[in-house]
């Protein structure tokens, strides 16, 4: 996989997991950084574009999920996922911070919570093709977790238009690591992928309580929307950030 588009070199160690992401929607809303600060760990700086923070709701499907040198495993290799996120930085490296990740695989949820310290939740999910797009439904059923639901339809409205370097589209999507904080320590997980094959998109949400479930304010304005049909991703192990 070509690494020339990365803002920093990939880790020297081998990646440990491969995934394919399908029929993905980026739905983004601008927010003042102060609105997110109470819900983001203090060790992580909230990343902004022209002084504005961004909240993302991202539904998609995963397939081909497998450890390095192993075939896809039943119950772990293909399932829908839905995340709620914002953008942060630590020691000069921008990345993603997740408020929640819902998935339809019980095994994937358990593994990600244990190995990556991420707030994964079990959900009942259904995704079906609808024209060039999909209908998507997710209802969280994780014991003890806040209720959260997304139901709607989305799809592309135009051809692939790769994001221009330095643009907001590029800033929102060209993220090559994620961050999490557990037991007072900050961790970084490096990922890599080709540039996103972004398309303009349309979406209609009948129900969307994902941000509210995380205690986040929800802007009363239409989101900025992008669609991506398919992207291959590799993932490295979680590593503690010293001094972070």
C-alpha positions as CSV (number, residue, x, y, z in Angstrom):
1,X,0.0,0.0,0.0
2,X,1.4,3.4,-1.0
3,X,2.5,5.5,2.0
4,X,3.3,8.7,0.1
5,X,0.1,10.5,1.1
6,X,0.7,10.1,4.8
7,X,1.7,13.3,6.8
8,X,4.3,11.1,8.8
9,X,5.9,7.7,8.1
10,X,4.0,4.5,9.1
11,X,5.2,2.6,12.1
12,X,8.2,0.4,11.5
13,X,6.4,-2.6,13.0
14,X,4.1,-4.7,10.8
15,X,0.4,-3.9,10.8
16,X,-1.8,-6.4,12.6
17,X,-5.2,-6.1,11.0
18,X,-6.8,-5.5,7.6
19,X,-10.3,-4.2,7.0
20,X,-12.5,-3.0,4.1
21,X,-15.0,-0.2,4.6
22,X,-18.0,0.0,2.4
23,X,-20.9,2.4,1.6
24,X,-19.7,4.9,4.2
25,X,-21.3,8.3,4.9
26,X,-19.4,11.2,6.6
27,X,-22.0,13.5,8.2
28,X,-20.3,16.4,9.8
29,X,-21.6,19.4,11.8
30,X,-19.5,22.3,13.0
31,X,-19.4,23.1,16.8
32,X,-17.5,25.5,19.0
33,X,-14.5,23.7,20.6
34,X,-15.8,24.7,24.0
35,X,-18.9,22.5,23.4
36,X,-16.8,19.4,23.0
37,X,-14.1,20.2,25.6
38,X,-15.9,18.7,28.6
39,X,-16.3,15.4,26.8
40,X,-12.8,15.0,25.4
41,X,-9.9,13.9,27.7
42,X,-7.7,16.8,28.8
43,X,-4.6,15.2,27.4
44,X,-6.0,15.5,23.9
45,X,-6.1,18.9,22.1
46,X,-9.3,19.5,20.1
47,X,-8.3,19.9,16.5
48,X,-10.0,22.7,14.6
49,X,-10.3,24.0,11.0
50,X,-10.4,27.8,10.8
51,X,-11.2,27.8,14.6
52,X,-14.1,25.4,14.3
53,X,-14.4,21.9,15.8
54,X,-16.4,19.3,14.0
55,X,-18.7,16.5,15.1
56,X,-19.0,13.4,12.8
57,X,-21.6,10.7,12.6
58,X,-20.3,7.9,10.3
59,X,-22.3,4.8,9.4
60,X,-20.8,2.2,7.1
61,X,-20.2,-1.5,6.7
62,X,-17.0,-3.6,7.2
63,X,-15.9,-6.7,5.5
64,X,-12.7,-8.7,5.2
65,X,-11.8,-7.9,8.8
66,X,-8.9,-10.3,9.6
67,X,-5.6,-10.4,11.5
68,X,-2.4,-10.4,9.5
69,X,-1.6,-13.8,8.0
70,X,-5.0,-15.2,8.8
71,X,-8.2,-15.6,6.8
72,X,-11.4,-13.7,7.8
73,X,-13.0,-15.3,10.9
74,X,-16.7,-16.1,11.2
75,X,-18.6,-13.5,13.3
76,X,-15.7,-11.1,13.1
77,X,-15.1,-10.4,9.4
78,X,-18.2,-8.6,8.2
79,X,-20.7,-6.3,10.0
80,X,-22.2,-2.8,10.0
81,X,-20.6,-0.1,12.2
82,X,-21.6,3.4,13.2
83,X,-19.3,5.9,15.0
84,X,-19.6,9.3,16.6
85,X,-16.4,11.2,16.5
86,X,-14.4,14.4,16.6
87,X,-10.9,15.4,15.8
88,X,-8.0,15.8,18.2
89,X,-4.2,16.0,18.2
90,X,-1.4,14.9,20.5
91,X,2.2,15.7,20.2
92,X,1.6,17.2,16.8
93,X,-0.2,14.2,15.3
94,X,-3.8,14.9,14.4
95,X,-6.3,12.0,14.7
96,X,-9.8,10.8,15.6
97,X,-11.4,10.6,19.0
98,X,-14.5,8.4,19.3
99,X,-17.4,9.2,21.6
100,X,-19.0,5.9,20.6
101,X,-18.8,3.0,18.2
102,X,-21.8,0.8,17.6
103,X,-21.4,-2.6,15.8
104,X,-23.5,-5.6,15.0
105,X,-20.9,-8.1,16.0
106,X,-20.8,-9.2,19.6
107,X,-17.3,-10.6,19.2
108,X,-15.9,-7.5,17.5
109,X,-17.4,-5.3,20.3
110,X,-15.8,-7.4,23.0
111,X,-12.5,-7.6,21.2
112,X,-12.3,-3.8,20.5
113,X,-13.2,-2.9,24.0
114,X,-10.5,-5.1,25.5
115,X,-7.7,-4.7,23.0
116,X,-8.2,-1.0,21.9
117,X,-9.9,0.5,25.0
118,X,-12.6,2.0,22.7
119,X,-16.2,2.7,23.6
120,X,-17.8,0.0,21.4
121,X,-21.4,-0.9,22.0
122,X,-23.5,-3.8,20.7
123,X,-26.3,-2.8,18.4
124,X,-29.0,-4.3,16.3
125,X,-28.3,-3.1,12.7
126,X,-29.7,-3.6,9.3
127,X,-28.3,-2.2,6.0
128,X,-29.9,-2.8,2.6
129,X,-29.1,-1.4,-0.9
130,X,-31.4,1.3,-2.2
131,X,-30.5,2.6,-5.6
132,X,-27.0,3.9,-5.6
133,X,-27.1,4.2,-1.8
134,X,-28.3,2.3,1.2
135,X,-31.0,2.3,3.9
136,X,-29.4,2.1,7.3
137,X,-30.9,1.3,10.7
138,X,-29.1,0.9,14.1
139,X,-30.5,0.6,17.6
140,X,-28.1,0.1,20.5
141,X,-28.8,-2.9,22.7
142,X,-25.6,-3.0,24.8
143,X,-26.4,-3.6,28.5
144,X,-26.2,-0.5,30.6
145,X,-25.3,1.8,27.7
146,X,-27.3,5.0,26.8
147,X,-30.0,4.4,24.3
148,X,-28.9,5.5,20.8
149,X,-30.5,5.1,17.4
150,X,-29.9,6.0,13.8
151,X,-32.4,5.3,11.0
152,X,-32.3,6.8,7.5
153,X,-31.1,6.6,3.9
154,X,-28.0,8.0,2.2
155,X,-26.1,7.7,-1.0
156,X,-23.9,9.5,-3.6
157,X,-25.1,12.4,-5.8
158,X,-22.1,12.8,-8.1
159,X,-18.8,11.3,-9.2
160,X,-15.7,10.7,-7.2
161,X,-13.9,14.0,-6.4
162,X,-10.8,13.4,-4.3
163,X,-10.3,16.1,-1.6
164,X,-7.8,18.9,-2.4
165,X,-4.9,19.1,-0.1
166,X,-5.5,21.7,2.6
167,X,-9.3,21.7,2.1
168,X,-11.9,21.1,4.8
169,X,-12.9,17.9,3.0
170,X,-9.3,16.6,3.3
171,X,-8.9,17.8,6.9
172,X,-12.1,15.9,8.0
173,X,-11.2,12.6,6.3
174,X,-7.4,12.2,5.9
175,X,-6.8,10.9,9.4
176,X,-4.1,8.3,10.0
177,X,-4.5,7.5,13.7
178,X,-7.1,7.3,16.5
179,X,-6.7,8.2,20.1
180,X,-8.2,6.8,23.3
181,X,-7.5,7.3,27.0
182,X,-7.7,4.5,29.6
183,X,-6.8,4.6,33.2
184,X,-5.2,8.0,32.9
185,X,-2.9,7.0,30.0
186,X,-3.2,8.2,26.4
187,X,-2.9,5.7,23.5
188,X,-2.5,6.1,19.8
189,X,-3.5,3.5,17.1
190,X,-2.0,4.1,13.7
191,X,-4.0,3.2,10.6
192,X,-3.3,3.6,6.9
193,X,-5.4,3.8,3.7
194,X,-5.3,5.3,0.3
195,X,-6.8,8.8,-0.2
196,X,-10.6,8.7,0.2
197,X,-12.6,8.3,-3.0
198,X,-15.1,11.0,-1.8
199,X,-18.4,11.7,-3.6
200,X,-21.0,14.4,-2.8
201,X,-23.9,12.8,-0.9
202,X,-27.5,13.3,0.2
203,X,-29.0,11.8,3.4
204,X,-32.3,11.8,5.1
205,X,-32.4,10.8,8.8
206,X,-35.7,9.7,10.2
207,X,-34.1,9.2,13.7
208,X,-30.7,10.3,14.9
209,X,-30.0,10.3,18.6
210,X,-26.3,9.3,18.3
211,X,-24.9,12.6,19.5
212,X,-27.4,13.1,22.2
213,X,-26.6,9.7,23.6
214,X,-23.0,10.8,24.1
215,X,-24.1,14.1,25.8
216,X,-23.2,16.2,22.8
217,X,-25.0,19.2,21.5
218,X,-26.5,18.8,18.1
219,X,-26.4,21.8,15.7
220,X,-29.7,22.8,14.2
221,X,-28.4,22.9,10.6
222,X,-27.9,20.5,7.7
223,X,-24.7,18.4,7.9
224,X,-21.8,18.5,5.4
225,X,-22.1,15.1,3.6
226,X,-19.6,12.9,1.8
227,X,-20.0,9.3,0.6
228,X,-17.3,6.7,-0.1
229,X,-18.0,3.4,-1.8
230,X,-15.0,1.3,-0.7
231,X,-11.7,1.7,1.1
232,X,-9.1,-0.8,2.3
233,X,-7.5,-0.1,5.7
234,X,-4.7,-1.6,7.7
235,X,-4.3,-1.1,11.5
236,X,-1.3,-1.2,13.8
237,X,-1.4,-2.2,17.5
238,X,-2.4,0.3,20.1
239,X,0.6,2.1,21.7
240,X,0.9,4.2,24.8
241,X,2.0,7.8,24.0
242,X,4.8,8.6,26.5
243,X,4.3,12.0,28.0
244,X,0.8,12.3,26.7
